Amino acid sequence: MFRRSAARLLAVPPLSAPAVTSALLTLPGWKMDGNSTRHIERDLLFVDFVAAMKFMQEVAPVCEKMGHHPMWLNVYNRVHVKLTTHDAGNAVSQKDVDLAKVMNETYAKYTKKK
């Protein structure tokens, strides 16, 4: 009887540990949770609560369009983000890398010196 591997049944392929490590080199501020490739995370600091909320509101439609929604927590002027892909077996996928890039680009607008 033919058996498929669990990875073949996943809707989105997870990235290998070396691929996650390589992707993180292009994502300033992002890190793995220890040596796990289960998710990548980042803490973002804003000038105040309003700026943190504006960031989240700006990124939310992008997440919706991508069909990829972050686990994020906002406390006053801080936003903590964890990205993982459920369709990849709760592991990091290219979808996470792509969303992290969008978040970095959006965050840069909030940290530019005026």
NUSE-182853 format. One record per residue: x, y, z of N, C-alpha, C in turn. Coordinates in steps of 0.001 Angstrom, whole numbers, padded with zeros to 6 digits, always signed. Last residue first. Layout:
REM residues N
XYZXYZXYZ...
//
This chain:
REM residues 114
+011650+062454+011529+011045+063558+010756+011864+064815+010852+012772+059196+011119+012923+060476+011822+012406+061575+010934+010717+056356+010893+011547+057351+010214+011597+058630+011037+008978+054602+011967+010216+054835+012723+011147+055824+012039+006882+054136+010331+006583+054647+011670+007836+054974+012469+007967+053018+008084+007278+054310+007947+007019+054958+009307+008808+050567+009042+009820+051573+008712+009197+052955+008564+006470+049077+009141+007045+049575+010394+008066+050680+010129+006242+048374+006440+005237+049241+007060+005789+049864+008336+008460+046704+006149+008314+047895+005297+007324+048890+005909+007843+044728+008054+009062+045541+008190+008962+046822+007370+005483+043691+006932+005447+044325+008255+006677+045197+008472+006496+042622+004563+005491+043687+004506+005448+044434+005841+008157+040652+005691+008729+041714+004852+007775+042897+004765+006256+039026+006936+007255+039715+007759+007900+040858+006980+004966+037994+004684+004242+038902+005574+005207+039670+006480+007055+036390+003632+006465+037468+002833+005730+038476+003717+007449+034589+005730+008553+035446+005289+007999+036647+004522+004968+033319+005745+005431+034058+006926+006532+035040+006554+004954+032096+003238+003910+033071+003566+004331+033929+004766+006943+030217+003401+007227+031426+002632+006186+032506+002910+006605+029143+006854+006554+028939+005410+006917+030252+004717+007028+027501+009926+007311+028693+009127+007292+028312+007648+004218+025532+011056+005651+025772+010870+005815+027036+010026+001749+024213+011200+002188+025148+012240+003704+025311+012241+001489+022896+008778+001695+022108+009997+002197+022945+011147+000881+024730+006947+002197+024096+006807+002517+023284+008064-001422+025932+007668-001496+024999+006541-000162+024324+006249-000462+027709+009583-001224+026541+010030-001292+025481+008929+002493+029254+009878+001504+028882+008869+000813+027596+009293+003314+032043+011942+003413+030619+011631+002330+030316+010607+004559+034750+013714+004056+034257+012441+004339+032767+012307+003913+037080+016177+004391+035730+015897+003749+035290+014597+004630+040267+017503+004082+039489+016397+004739+038115+016350+003760+042822+019669+004551+041590+019552+003860+040725+018506+003934+046198+019929+003224+045136+019224+004188+043957+019133+003590+048941+022161+004332+047764+021701+003398+046801+020975+002347+050931+023559+003105+051302+022359+003926+050151+021782-000070+049005+024880+000275+050413+024766+001054+050680+023473+000202+046040+023498+000147+046617+024837+000762+048007+024740-000957+043673+021312-000649+045091+021467-000824+045475+022927-000010+040838+019613-000456+041359+020896-000018+042809+020985-000770+038427+017099-000117+039628+017579-000786+040134+018829-000418+036183+014743-000735+036196+016170-000023+037441+016670-001660+037101+011454-000639+036960+012501-001248+036727+013875-002978+035399+008681-003254+036270+009815-002272+036026+010957-003512+035342+005389-002508+034926+006374-002551+035889+007553-004585+036160+003038-005188+035008+003700-004262+034446+004762-003743+038412+001824-002846+037259+001723-003497+035989+002272-005835+040067+002600-005636+039790+001172-004761+038560+000958-005346+040120+005369-006606+039578+004853-006460+039198+003378-002872+041412+005427-003016+040055+005972-004258+039386+005400-003669+043862+004402-002671+043072+003671-002763+041614+004119-005388+044800+006395-005925+044476+005067-004962+043654+004211-003422+045026+008621-004565+044095+008639-005145+043802+007250-001614+047115+008376-001177+045776+007994-002367+044813+007858-003045+049293+009346-002473+049348+007997-002093+047957+007492-003674+048522+011920-004763+048782+010975-004259+048825+009532-001124+048381+013026-001935+047167+012934-003067+047342+011919-000415+051118+012841+000380+050073+012192-000465+048817+011980-002348+052229+014508-002329+052587+013081-001535+051557+012283-001548+051166+016970-002833+050770+016392-002895+051096+014903+000890+052491+017299+000850+051023+017280-000438+050530+016630-000012+055152+017363+000877+054708+016277+000873+053186+016169-001502+055084+019759-002151+055407+018490-001301+054935+017310+000432+054571+021747-000610+053589+021456-001246+053830+020095+003661+055766+020567+002509+055738+021472+001512+054681+021014+005894+055169+019076+005944+056338+019953+004787+056350+020950+006623+051592+019217+006096+052797+018582+006141+053963+019570+008275+048594+018538+008077+049670+019501+007687+050942+018745+007849+045165+018126+007863+046466+017477+007508+047527+018513+009333+042018+018078+008746+043061+018913+008918+044393+018201+008727+039001+016307+009373+040304+016382+008595+041191+017346+009261+035609+015134+008625+036642+015944+009432+037920+015944+008265+032552+013597+009216+033647+013717+008497+034768+014443+007755+029070+014499+007306+030429+014187+008485+031392+014226+009065+026662+014306+007612+026653+014426+007024+028030+014144+011673+026055+014344+011181+026679+013111+009654+026670+013109+013660+026606+017250+012457+026072+016631+012128+026803+015337+015610+027499+018844+016033+026802+017628+014849+026230+016861+013960+030414+019895+015014+029442+020179+015500+028825+018890+012005+031350+017602+011811+031091+019021+012801+030003+019420+013822+033450+015377+013125+032206+015677+012944+032136+017192+013236+036926+014591+014035+035830+015124+013159+034586+015255+013565+040194+013155+012840+038936+013312+013781+037860+013824+015276+042344+012708+014395+042379+013871+013650+041084+014134+015399+042076+009187+015905+042698+010411+014846+042721+011517+015492+039704+007140+014384+040257+007922+014887+040858+009233+017472+038316+005952+016879+039402+005158+015750+040110+005896+018024+036359+007734+019115+037285+007409+018608+038483+006616+015780+034778+007649+015910+035728+008760+017041+036727+008529+016346+033105+005500+015324+034146+005348+015452+035204+006445+018231+031392+006708+018622+032242+005593+017635+033397+005409+016580+030121+008599+017760+030877+009033+018209+031845+007950+014816+028852+006841+014313+029858+007797+015469+030734+008253+016579+027112+005546+015865+028124+004758+015306+029221+005664+017429+025442+007643+018392+026328+006976+017716+027425+006157+014854+024248+008251+015558+025077+009239+016607+025970+008569+012578+024591+005454+013554+023846+006246+014220+024800+007237+009173+025650+005456+010574+025882+005104+011461+025018+005990+006316+023683+004492+007118+024407+005484+008531+024616+004961+003985+024145+001842+005185+023468+002339+005911+024302+003391+000541+024013+002320+001673+024921+002096+002925+024226+002633-001041+021813+002805-001425+022736+001734-000283+023674+001353+000277+018565+003340+000146+019950+003774-000158+020849+002587+000876+016122+002366-000537+016413+002600-000768+017862+003013+003593+015927+002354+002907+016003+001067+001446+016381+001219+004165+015616+005062+004539+016870+004400+003827+017022+003058+003440+012986+005601+002613+014068+006144+002910+015382+005439+003718+010887+002696+004300+011510+003876+003390+012644+004330+001523+008238+001812+002052+009587+001573+002661+010116+002857+001915+004917+000912+001681+005867+002005+002304+007200+001639+000520+002215-000810+001272+003467-000928+000914+004392+000219+000841-001184+000000+000000+000000+000000+000885+001246+000000
//
